[in-house]
């Protein structure tokens, strides 16, 4: 199995995990995740269990999946915990504690959630927790019927069920959706977590032929979706988008919306959701940005993203701290003494 994983891209492996889950092939889904050992692969396995495609209990003798670092993984693990019988209130409280985390910045403790225009994990948990007791097949049929009848709000719940066959349904619904409806569907494609949505999200992130107001919202949602997918192929897209956002959109007509809705904050968040060493340099570059957005700069989402990247971010953060001087070095040093302390490298 390992050779098969190595010869194929991460997106192919993720699709295979999701397909195995829908067939009920538990051993194959777990072997693929173990053999790939990537963010996207483990997230696909987590998502399949959270959505009810795979049994809540792991196979006998299977090692635990990696502890959650990304927001999406914390959310999926919370859904899994409910499926395994943990009290709903306790699970939600743990997720809320993660959401309310603070970071030791140069200006004192700060809560990252206040620097982001992203639905917090508890809001999504409250939406999907009641679905645990529902029959997934029946619920999917009901939601697809509602969506076919024009109820676009059904798209969000349908996406949270994470069935691979529903990607095409969500994409097709965009044809007749208006502006607001298209935003709902774009958000749903990111929540769904299927690699088949990658191209759609990439196109939305890179679109140049939309009016400024729509473009800012569209790019934010695309960034969020690419982060939730967790595919390593998203990192170069997000890094390029950070440059484009600053060079091509901010400071131009209509860019006042970019101050109200700082797309770069979402791009930084998304890099933290995907993780990996390649995500760290642009995050480190933002550690000294204290005035780039209406939410007080980009240093806080960058710090939080570096914490979610974890050990792979330590070398880049350490280099920044060694340079000394200014908020960037101080924020880097505080990360190394705080949430990144003792992580080293993998």
DALIN-V282734 format. One record per residue. N is the residue number from 1. RES is the residue in one small letter. SS is DSSP state (a for helix, b for strand, c for the rest). PSI is psi as a letter, one per 20 degrees, with the letter a starting at -180 (* if undefined). OMEGA is omega as a letter, one per 30 degrees, with the letter a starting at -180 (* if undefined). Layout:
BEGIN
N;RES;SS;PSI;OMEGA + N;RES;SS;PSI;OMEGA
END
This chain:
BEGIN
1;x;c;h;a + 2;x;a;g;a + 3;x;a;h;l + 4;x;a;g;l + 5;x;a;g;a + 6;x;a;h;a + 7;x;a;i;a + 8;x;c;q;a + 9;x;c;r;a + 10;x;a;h;a + 11;x;a;h;l + 12;x;a;g;l + 13;x;a;g;l + 14;x;a;g;l + 15;x;a;h;l + 16;x;a;h;l + 17;x;a;g;a + 18;x;a;h;l + 19;x;a;g;l + 20;x;a;h;l + 21;x;a;g;a + 22;x;a;h;l + 23;x;a;i;a + 24;x;c;j;a + 25;x;c;n;a + 26;x;a;g;a + 27;x;a;g;a + 28;x;a;g;a + 29;x;a;g;l + 30;x;a;h;l + 31;x;a;g;l + 32;x;a;g;l + 33;x;a;g;l + 34;x;a;g;a + 35;x;a;h;a + 36;x;a;g;l + 37;x;c;l;l + 38;x;c;r;l + 39;x;a;g;a + 40;x;a;g;a + 41;x;a;g;l + 42;x;a;h;l + 43;x;a;h;l + 44;x;a;g;l + 45;x;a;g;l + 46;x;a;g;a + 47;x;a;h;l + 48;x;a;h;l + 49;x;a;g;a + 50;x;a;h;a + 51;x;a;i;l + 52;x;c;j;l + 53;x;c;h;l + 54;x;c;q;l + 55;x;c;q;a + 56;x;c;h;a + 57;x;c;p;l + 58;x;c;r;l + 59;x;c;q;l + 60;x;c;p;l + 61;x;c;i;a + 62;x;c;p;l + 63;x;c;q;l + 64;x;c;q;l + 65;x;c;r;a + 66;x;c;q;l + 67;x;c;q;a + 68;x;c;p;l + 69;x;c;g;a + 70;x;c;q;l + 71;x;a;g;a + 72;x;a;h;a + 73;x;a;h;l + 74;x;a;g;l + 75;x;a;g;a + 76;x;a;g;l + 77;x;a;h;l + 78;x;a;g;l + 79;x;a;h;l + 80;x;a;g;a + 81;x;a;h;l + 82;x;a;g;l + 83;x;a;h;l + 84;x;c;j;l + 85;x;c;j;l + 86;x;c;q;l + 87;x;c;p;a + 88;x;a;g;a + 89;x;a;h;a + 90;x;a;g;a + 91;x;a;g;a + 92;x;a;h;l + 93;x;a;g;l + 94;x;a;h;l + 95;x;a;h;l + 96;x;a;h;l + 97;x;a;g;l + 98;x;a;g;a + 99;x;a;h;a + 100;x;c;j;a + 101;x;c;q;l + 102;x;b;q;l + 103;x;b;q;l + 104;x;b;n;a + 105;x;b;r;l + 106;x;c;h;l + 107;x;c;j;a + 108;x;b;a;a + 109;x;b;p;l + 110;x;b;q;l + 111;x;b;o;a + 112;x;a;h;a + 113;x;a;h;a + 114;x;a;i;a + 115;x;a;j;a + 116;x;c;q;l + 117;x;c;m;a + 118;x;c;p;l + 119;x;c;p;a + 120;x;c;q;a + 121;x;a;h;a + 122;x;a;h;l + 123;x;a;g;l + 124;x;a;h;l + 125;x;a;g;l + 126;x;a;h;a + 127;x;a;g;a + 128;x;a;i;a + 129;x;a;g;l + 130;x;a;i;a + 131;x;a;i;a + 132;x;a;h;a + 133;x;a;i;a + 134;x;c;q;l + 135;x;c;o;a + 136;x;a;g;a + 137;x;a;g;l + 138;x;a;g;a + 139;x;a;g;l + 140;x;a;g;a + 141;x;a;g;l + 142;x;a;g;a + 143;x;a;h;l + 144;x;a;h;l + 145;x;a;g;l + 146;x;a;g;l + 147;x;a;g;l + 148;x;a;h;l + 149;x;c;j;l + 150;x;c;j;l + 151;x;c;n;a + 152;x;c;h;l + 153;x;c;h;l + 154;x;a;h;a + 155;x;a;h;a + 156;x;a;g;l + 157;x;a;h;l + 158;x;a;g;l + 159;x;a;h;a + 160;x;a;i;l + 161;x;c;i;l + 162;x;c;k;l + 163;x;c;p;a + 164;x;c;h;a + 165;x;c;i;a + 166;x;a;i;l + 167;x;a;g;l + 168;x;a;h;l + 169;x;a;g;a + 170;x;a;g;l + 171;x;a;g;a + 172;x;a;h;a + 173;x;a;h;a + 174;x;c;h;a + 175;x;c;g;a + 176;x;c;j;a + 177;x;c;q;l + 178;x;c;a;a + 179;x;a;g;a + 180;x;a;g;l + 181;x;a;h;l + 182;x;a;h;l + 183;x;a;g;l + 184;x;a;g;a + 185;x;a;h;l + 186;x;a;g;l + 187;x;a;g;a + 188;x;a;h;l + 189;x;a;h;l + 190;x;a;g;l + 191;x;a;h;a + 192;x;a;h;l + 193;x;c;j;a + 194;x;c;p;a + 195;x;a;i;l + 196;x;a;i;l + 197;x;a;i;a + 198;x;a;g;a + 199;x;a;h;l + 200;x;a;g;a + 201;x;a;h;l + 202;x;a;g;a + 203;x;a;h;l + 204;x;a;h;l + 205;x;a;h;a + 206;x;a;j;a + 207;x;c;p;l + 208;x;c;i;a + 209;x;c;k;l + 210;x;c;q;a + 211;x;c;q;a + 212;x;a;g;a + 213;x;a;g;l + 214;x;a;h;a + 215;x;a;g;a + 216;x;a;g;l + 217;x;a;g;a + 218;x;a;g;a + 219;x;a;h;l + 220;x;a;g;a + 221;x;a;h;l + 222;x;a;g;l + 223;x;a;g;l + 224;x;a;g;a + 225;x;a;g;l + 226;x;a;h;l + 227;x;a;g;a + 228;x;a;h;l + 229;x;a;h;l + 230;x;c;j;a + 231;x;c;p;l + 232;x;c;h;l + 233;x;c;i;l + 234;x;a;h;a + 235;x;a;g;l + 236;x;a;h;l + 237;x;a;g;a + 238;x;a;h;l + 239;x;a;g;l + 240;x;a;h;a + 241;x;a;h;l + 242;x;a;g;l + 243;x;a;g;a + 244;x;a;h;a + 245;x;a;g;a + 246;x;a;g;a + 247;x;a;h;a + 248;x;a;i;a + 249;x;a;g;a + 250;x;c;p;l + 251;x;c;j;l + 252;x;c;r;a + 253;x;c;p;a + 254;x;c;i;a + 255;x;c;i;l + 256;x;a;h;l + 257;x;a;h;l + 258;x;a;h;l + 259;x;a;g;l + 260;x;a;h;a + 261;x;c;n;a + 262;x;c;n;a + 263;x;a;h;a + 264;x;a;h;l + 265;x;a;g;l + 266;x;a;h;l + 267;x;a;g;l + 268;x;a;g;l + 269;x;a;g;a + 270;x;a;h;l + 271;x;a;h;l + 272;x;a;h;l + 273;x;a;h;l + 274;x;a;g;l + 275;x;c;a;a + 276;x;c;q;a + 277;x;a;h;a + 278;x;a;h;l + 279;x;a;i;a + 280;x;a;g;a + 281;x;a;g;l + 282;x;a;h;l + 283;x;a;g;l + 284;x;a;h;a + 285;x;a;h;a + 286;x;c;j;a + 287;x;c;h;l + 288;x;c;j;a + 289;x;c;o;a + 290;x;c;j;a + 291;x;c;j;a + 292;x;c;i;l + 293;x;c;r;l + 294;x;c;i;l + 295;x;c;j;l + 296;x;c;k;l + 297;x;c;r;a + 298;x;c;j;a + 299;x;a;h;a + 300;x;a;g;l + 301;x;a;h;l + 302;x;a;g;l + 303;x;a;g;a + 304;x;a;h;l + 305;x;a;h;l + 306;x;a;h;l + 307;x;a;h;l + 308;x;a;h;l + 309;x;a;g;l + 310;x;a;c;a + 311;x;a;h;a + 312;x;a;i;a + 313;x;a;i;a + 314;x;a;g;a + 315;x;a;g;a + 316;x;a;h;l + 317;x;a;g;a + 318;x;a;h;l + 319;x;a;g;l + 320;x;a;g;a + 321;x;a;h;a + 322;x;a;h;a + 323;x;a;h;l + 324;x;c;r;l + 325;x;c;p;l + 326;x;a;r;a + 327;x;a;h;a + 328;x;a;g;a + 329;x;a;h;l + 330;x;a;g;l + 331;x;a;h;l + 332;x;a;g;a + 333;x;a;h;l + 334;x;a;h;l + 335;x;a;g;a + 336;x;a;h;l + 337;x;a;i;a + 338;x;c;d;a + 339;x;c;h;l + 340;x;c;j;a + 341;x;c;p;l + 342;x;c;j;a + 343;x;c;h;a + 344;x;c;b;l + 345;x;c;q;l + 346;x;c;*;*
END
